[in-house]
Amino acid sequence: QVQLVESGGGAVQAGGSLRLTCVSSGSRSSIGDMGWHRQAPGKERELVATTRRDAIPPDADSVKGRFTIARDTVKHTVYLYMDRMKPEDTAVYYCNAKVGSKNFWGQGTQVTVSS
């Protein structure tokens, strides 16, 4: 089992920045790719960034050049750096970890961007 805990969400004005943090625990050595997803009210959860190098997130164009994912394997942590944020980035952001064919999720952290 893998446990994921996100932090760093909050309220920010358009044009601002946030850094989300996801710390993993449990069977961390078994974790493969990790990613960040988000779910806005009334919308489906979507992938916005992944550590998988050959993957292009479906929502890549909307966050390209503004969001960056980084992984620290020593600290068992993955980050999502969000810059030049827009109101449409408002959502609950979830950390995801893949262990074989299984997906593990954090509890989510709310991000609200005001115009």
Backbone as a ProteinNet text record, in pm:
[ID]
protein_1_A
[PRIMARY]
QVQLVESGGGAVQAGGSLRLTCVSSGSRSSIGDMGWHRQAPGKERELVATTRRDAIPPDADSVKGRFTIARDTVKHTVYLYMDRMKPEDTAVYYCNAKVGSKNFWGQGTQVTVSS
[TERTIARY]
83.3	0	86.8	34.3	101.6	4.9	55.8	-24	37	-50.3	-7.4	-76.3	0.8	-55.9	-14.4	-114.2	-87.7	-96.4	-25.4	-34.2	6.1	-18.5	24.2	-86	-206.9	-316.1	-356.4	-443.4	-490.8	-548.9	-565.6	-621.4	-510.8	-517.9	-417.9	-485.8	-430.7	-485.2	-428.4	-501.1	-454.8	-316.6	-230.4	-93	2.4	-52.1	30	81.8	149.4	213	180.9	182.4	170.3	260	300.2	371.9	296.2	254.5	190	294.2	275.6	367.6	290.6	347.9	287.6	395.1	372.3	466.6	409.7	490.9	446.2	500.5	426.7	469.9	416.9	461.2	421.5	522.6	475.6	562.8	617.9	696.1	740.9	833.6	909.7	1004.8	934.9	807.9	733.5	666.2	673.8	607.2	678.7	601.8	654.7	632.3	552.9	524.5	432.4	448.1	359.9	307.7	196.3	139.2	48.3	9.1	-88.3	-210.9	-326.1	-453.1	-532.8	-632.9	-719.7	-864.8	-953.7	-1096.2	-1166.8	-1220.5	-1296.9	-1443.5	-1520	-1662.2	-1736.5	-1807.6	-1886.5	-1807.5	-1678.1	-1594.2	-1528.8	-1479.3	-1409.6	-1266.6	-1212	-1073.2	-983.8	-881.9	-792.6	-647.1	-563.1	-419.8	-359.3	-277.1	-211.4	-60.3	-3.1	142.2	177.6	283.1	326	477.5	533.5	677.2	713.9	616.3	642.4	690.3	810.6	873.7	811.6	750.8	697.4	548.3	494.9	351.6	324.4	220.6	175.3	37.3	23.1	-107.5	-212.2	-333.3	-439.9	-460.9	-437.7	-460.9	-331.6	-232.4	-100.6	-102	-179.4	-177.6	-221	-316.8	-368.8	-270.8	-175.3	-80.8	62.6	83.5	218.5	288.9	411.2	489.6	455.9	350.5	311.5	325.2	301.4	307.6	430.5	498	614.1	608.3	630.2	634	779.1	807.4	942.5	933.7	1027	1025.1	1157.2	1148.9	1266	1258.4	1335.8	1327.6	1386	1476.9	1535.5	1430.7	1352.5	1249.4	1114.7	1107	981.9	870.2	902.8	811.7	803.6	685.1	668.4	601.4	645.2	596.6	524.6	437	378.7	395.5	478.2	499.4	402.9	323.7	223.4	250.2	275	304.8	202.7	196	103.9	-34.8	-83.2	-208.3	-328.3	-429.4	-550.3	-672.3	-781.6	-903.1	-945.8	-921.7	-960.2	-874	-770.1	-690	-755.6	-863	-932.8	-986.3	-947.9	-986	-931.2	-972.2	-905.7	-795.7	-675.9	-560.8	-525.7	-506.8	-480.3	-344.8	-274.6	-149.9	-183.2	-112.9	-136	-4.3	-6.4	112.3	70.9	149.8	123.1	215.4	155.7	230	181.4	259.5	213.4	89	-18.1	-143.5	-235.8	-192.1	-275.5	-245.5	-350.8	-338.2	-370.6	-288.1	-312.1	-329.2	-418.6	-453	-440.6	-405.6	-411.6	-552.3	-569.4	-701.8	-739.8	-643.4	-668.6	-644.4	-609.1	-589.6	-654.9	-731.1	-808.3	-719.5	-731	-663.2	-770.3	-769.1	-866.1	-792	-819	-754.2	-860.7	-843.1	-940	-889.2	-985.7	-947.2	-932.4
-119.3	0	124.4	226.5	355.6	462.4	551.2	664.4	792	881.7	1008.3	1122.4	1222.8	1338.9	1465.3	1538.4	1663.2	1782.1	1886.5	2012.6	2124.5	2246.9	2362.4	2434.8	2379.2	2447.5	2573.4	2650	2772.6	2866.3	2990.3	3092.5	3183.5	3217.2	3302	3387.8	3503.3	3588.8	3547.3	3577.8	3548.1	3609.4	3530.3	3573.5	3527.9	3478.2	3434.2	3292.9	3243.2	3112.2	3032.3	2901.9	2810.5	2690.7	2626.7	2501	2397	2291.9	2179.4	2072.6	2008.2	1904.1	1776.5	1664.3	1533.2	1443.3	1401.5	1313.7	1172.5	1077.4	938	862.8	762.1	674.1	534.6	439.4	301	233.2	158.9	83.4	174.7	271.7	377	324.1	221.3	170.2	106.4	75.5	12.6	112.8	240.9	343.6	362.8	366.9	396.1	542.3	564.7	701.7	769.9	901.7	982	1098.4	1151.8	1261.6	1346.8	1458.5	1547.8	1556	1543.8	1556.7	1667.7	1716.1	1814.4	1789.6	1833.1	1818.9	1947.3	2013.2	2135.1	2100	2185.6	2156.4	2125	2014	1975.7	1915.9	1895.8	1841	1712.1	1636.3	1512.5	1542.4	1448.1	1460.9	1448.7	1533.8	1533.4	1539	1477	1475.6	1606.9	1669.5	1792.5	1780.2	1683.9	1668.3	1527.8	1472.8	1338	1329.3	1239.2	1216.6	1121	1062	971.5	1053.3	1023.9	1110.5	1101.4	988.8	975.4	1004.4	1059.2	1086.5	1234.2	1265.8	1403.6	1412.8	1483.5	1493	1550.1	1500.4	1551	1700.7	1757.3	1899.6	1978.7	1924	1985.4	2128	2155.5	2288.1	2396.4	2365.3	2468.1	2503.9	2415.5	2442.8	2451.6	2431.5	2432.1	2563.2	2550.5	2669.2	2732.8	2683.1	2742.6	2642.5	2514.6	2411.6	2324.5	2289.9	2203	2100.3	1974.5	1868	1834.4	1808.4	1771.9	1663.7	1572.3	1459.1	1451.7	1439	1421.7	1280.8	1189.9	1050.1	1029	1115.1	1102.1	1135.4	1239.8	1282.4	1214.4	1128.4	1059.7	1161.4	1264.3	1377.1	1416.7	1456.7	1512.4	1648.2	1741.7	1878.6	1916.8	2012.1	2075.9	2225.9	2283.7	2426.9	2490.1	2583.5	2648.1	2798	2849.3	2991.5	3054.2	3186.8	3263.9	3199.2	3178.5	3104.5	3183.5	3105.1	3161.4	3113.9	3187.3	3142.3	3001.7	2964.4	2830.5	2720.5	2757	2656.2	2616.9	2683.1	2651.5	2509.2	2429.7	2289.2	2226.8	2104.7	2022	1944.5	1954.2	1889.4	1762.9	1654.2	1524.4	1470.5	1413.2	1343.2	1197.1	1141.2	1002.2	927.6	803.3	717.6	583.9	534.6	405.2	299.2	189.3	73.1	-44.3	-78.8	-180.2	-131.7	-206.6	-166.5	-90.7	-69.2	-2.2	147	223.2	366.9	402.8	486.1	535.9	688.2	739	880.8	944	1071.1	1148.5	1200	1275.5	1324.2	1449.9	1511.4	1631.5	1759	1863.1	1994.2	2100	2188.3	2286.9	2402.5	2438.5	2555.8	2647.6	2773.1	2869.8	2992	3026.1	3140.7	3245.8	3362.5	3470.5	3569	3626.3	3719.8	3861.4
0	0	0	-63	-70.2	-21.2	60	105.4	49	6.9	-50.7	23.2	57.6	127	53.4	4.2	-67.5	27.6	-7.1	66.4	-27.7	18.1	-58.9	-133.3	-130.3	-197.4	-122.7	-185.7	-122.9	-225.9	-184.2	-271.7	-322.5	-449.6	-511.6	-617.7	-642.4	-748.2	-883.8	-987.2	-1122.6	-1144	-1207.7	-1229.2	-1120.9	-1010.4	-898.8	-915.8	-811.7	-816.1	-690.5	-705.5	-592.8	-618.1	-508.6	-518.7	-438.5	-506.3	-439.4	-408.4	-294.7	-250.1	-222.7	-263.4	-237.8	-178.2	-55.3	12.7	16.2	-22	-23.1	97.1	138.7	246.4	218.1	295.6	272.6	181.9	84.3	-6.6	-115.4	-72.8	-165.6	-273.8	-243.5	-341	-460	-446.4	-554.5	-647.3	-613.8	-692.9	-826.4	-932.9	-1065.6	-1098.9	-1201.3	-1241.5	-1140.8	-1131.4	-1047.2	-1129.3	-1086	-1161	-1075.8	-1133.3	-1071.9	-1162.9	-1101.6	-1171	-1103.8	-1173.2	-1110.6	-1152.7	-1065.3	-1093.8	-1056	-1156.5	-1134.3	-1112.2	-1048.1	-1023.8	-1154	-1153.4	-1269.3	-1383.6	-1362	-1468.6	-1423.6	-1520.6	-1489.1	-1443.7	-1368.6	-1326.9	-1448.8	-1459	-1573.7	-1529.3	-1608	-1582.7	-1631.3	-1546.9	-1589.5	-1595.8	-1526.8	-1530.8	-1484.8	-1543.9	-1508.1	-1513.4	-1432.7	-1437	-1549.7	-1613.1	-1723.6	-1843.2	-1887.7	-1987.1	-2124.5	-2158.7	-2293.4	-2300.6	-2192.6	-2190.7	-2209.1	-2281	-2297.9	-2235.9	-2124.7	-2060.4	-2154.2	-2147.1	-2235.6	-2224.6	-2105.9	-2084.8	-2096	-2165.8	-2168.3	-2221.2	-2323.4	-2384.3	-2287.2	-2202.3	-2112.5	-2001.7	-1972	-1863.7	-1912.5	-2042.4	-2098.3	-2070.7	-2023.3	-1992.4	-1858.8	-1793.2	-1663.6	-1548.7	-1573.9	-1469.7	-1493	-1385.2	-1393.3	-1281.9	-1317.4	-1217.8	-1188	-1061.3	-1020.8	-913.9	-919.2	-825.7	-751.3	-620.7	-535.3	-478.5	-534.5	-492.4	-353.1	-311.2	-177.1	-71.8	-96.9	-2.1	-28.8	-129.4	-164.1	-184.5	-259.1	-275.8	-422.7	-464.5	-597.5	-582.6	-663.1	-655.1	-784.6	-773.1	-891.1	-873.9	-957.2	-956.3	-1055.5	-1008.4	-1092.9	-1095.8	-1214.6	-1232.9	-1325.2	-1319.7	-1405.9	-1405.7	-1287.8	-1272.5	-1322.6	-1365.3	-1423.5	-1344.8	-1351.3	-1281.2	-1322.7	-1446.7	-1492.1	-1434.1	-1360.5	-1289.6	-1156.9	-1121.3	-996.7	-1000.1	-901.3	-896.5	-768.9	-744.8	-643.2	-715.4	-662.2	-723.7	-646.1	-721	-661.3	-708.2	-617.1	-648	-678	-772.9	-814	-821.1	-779.2	-789.2	-848.2	-939.5	-1001.1	-942.8	-902.2	-855.3	-938.3	-1039.1	-1131.9	-1204	-1196.2	-1259.9	-1165.8	-1043.5	-944	-939.7	-910.1	-890.6	-746	-688.8	-554.2	-561.5	-476.6	-479.9	-342.3	-342.8	-220.6	-198.3	-91.1	-55.8	-133	-197.6	-275.3	-196.6	-269.1	-208.6	-298	-238	-313.9	-357.2	-483.5	-537.9	-595.5	-552.7	-601.2	-653.4	-779.5	-842.4	-871.1	-816.4	-835.4	-940.4	-1011.4	-1118.1	-1064.7
[MASK]
+++++++++++++++++++++++++++++++++++++++++++++++++++++++++++++++++++++++++++++++++++++++++++++++++++++++++++++++++++

